[in-house]
Amino acid sequence: MREYQNFIGGEWVGARSGQSFENRNPADIREVVAGYPISGAAEAVQAIDAAAAAQPAWGKQTSVARGRVLSKAGQILEGRKAELADLLMREEGKTLAESTGEVQRAVDIFRFYGGLSYTLGGQTLPHDLPGNLLYTTRQPLGVVGLITPWNFPIAIPSWKLAPALVSGNSVVIKPASQVPALTLELARVLAEAGLPKGVLNVVVGEGRAVGGEIATNRQVAAVSFTGSYTVGSQVYLQLAQRMARAQMEMGGKNPTIVLADADLDLAVSLVSRAAFGLTGQACTATSRVIVEESVAPEFTAKLAARARTWKVGPGWVPGVEMGPAVNEQELLGNLQHVQRAIDEGATLVAGGNRLTEGDLVHGFFMEPTVISGVTPSMGLAQEEVFGPVVAVLSVADFDEAIRVANGVDVGLSASIVTRDLKKAMLYSEQIEAGVVKINQISTGLSLQAPFGGIKKSSTDTFREQGAGAIDFYTRSKTVYLDYSS
Ligand code: NAD
């Protein structure tokens, strides 16, 4: 078992409460993974003060110098890949392959923003008059707050931290209490890579107390949040009140449309990986399959057959394709969604149960689940289920498929499976989503491309990831220079 403290001002410090909590392995709760302090607003203030003190010197360094620290951090992370993947698997529950992929993603993110440091700058514009120069520069915001969810314990903190730091900000980050270990390990890695004390601060504790202080403290210039709409909309209001910059990335109800001309085996492969991979605990997971009715029975039978052979178990067992829910509350929530769909008249065609055979009884496992006969107004077609549960909706044609796909109040990722190029292009124009996939799984992103949603999935202002992520973490300044006399 690992014992962690907060990381504030470059030191490992406990919480004033003197209280702590422990996280257990969701695949086998007999294993205690790590212990943490229970911090509150006081530790958040301490961290914000440390960040405010450290920022001016960090902001004055060149972006190239800051980028070197990030590139070095990427190298150190890569050297610790196997150890950190094992830790991620034990704390969050992903399979070893998924955890290793996520740590590799963090390595690549630090490398990307390390390299990008050579390109950060503004624009030179033609001035109206001769002998004059007109240009823009990018400046850091100051102290930024980051609030992150549990489902990608290292990738999400990395894709916020790296652009925030390379831009010259100092950071206070509050990781989700289900999975703080990887964020604290990131702090250790960045310190080893040469990040000055106080530039990155990590506070572990209750969401409302720590996150609330980050959202309301006037020294925090901007907050980037990823999590649920319920919390994100509250934090957004707190930031709006003091007109601080806000980036809220929230849930989805992502569709995959399967048209009658699709290769159904390809469709089953894409939907099953997007719905059951990562235990369905991805904001971009497919949770609705919208199928043209002429192929719906055949597609549903094939998908159900694939779900029944999906191998569920602890992430460290070779061949396992899906780990547990992150905790009991999430597991019970998933099972409740299944029961409610059945009560509303939908048909359970595969899965639907908790798995308790042998040692699985010690974890939060459930069967990959397929539910058909779902109509657009049912809860299962509207509400996010953060687990391996996929709803099948049957539609008459392409136009109805688009209407049903757009008939929700979120729009993060959306996929279509078809061989019809014209319909694929019309879909890409008409679908209400920030990420559009054609003959690809709805999950899976390229770190060099912008990411974000529309409607209630996102504040829909700034995008995360790629070179554009820098926009959120910098403000531009316009300089007019007259050298004519
Ligand atoms: P959550 O909203 O419960 O928690 C997110 C973070 O907010 C945690 O660190 C939590 O401690 C903190 N928090 C809780 N109450 C707070 C408060 N009152 N003030 C400030 N902070 C507070 O979300 P979760 O359960 O950790 O994550 C799952 C959700 O995240 C899903 O809805 C999923 O779709 C979404 N998500 C979105 C994306 C995306 O990029 N759009 C990516 C991953 C996850």
Residues whose N, C-alpha, C, O or C-beta is under 5 A from the ligand:
A	BS01	NAD	I147 T148 P149 W150 K174 P175 A176 S177 G205 G207 R208 G211 G212 T226 G227 S228 Y229 V231 E249 M250 G251 G252 C283 S457
